[in-house]
């Protein structure tokens, strides 16, 4: 059985891994991504 706690722990692992890999990139590589929204698309109206 896959519990909420297991899913949460896995999510935290993936977030930590993403944050670590992001920290090693130069600032210029991530600068363009900051201007785009979280999901990478514009708002629908």
ABEGO torsion letter per residue (X at the ends): XBBAAAAAAAAAAAAAAAAAAAAABBAAAAAAAAABBAAGBBBBX
